[in-house]
């Protein structure tokens, strides 16, 4: 089931706050994003797009896994954000695709 939750299979990308509504309205129980589906500007934290988008997803209890390799190019602030969200209940940063799939599978199976 998790194989169907990849954003690229649904043509969904993270580029703006409005993308949260497309994600929430997808009818899926959760979604997994890799860097291929995320505009690099999304990780410019001062523009607040990432924070506002994540807040909408959290408000709607929509689980999202973001695969962000340890050797990413987005700087220390993004590394810190990823570390903070490595145990988050709704938005989970994972270093590998396998880790994201396992978390999402468990999240969906244990959903109330």
Buried (B, 14 or more C-beta within 10 A) or exposed (E): EBEEBBBEEBEBBBBBBEBBEBBBEBEBBBBBBBBEBBBEEBBBBEEEBBEEBBBBBBEEEBBBBBBBEEEBEBEEEBBEBBEEBBEEEBBBBBBEBEBBBBBBBEBBEEEE
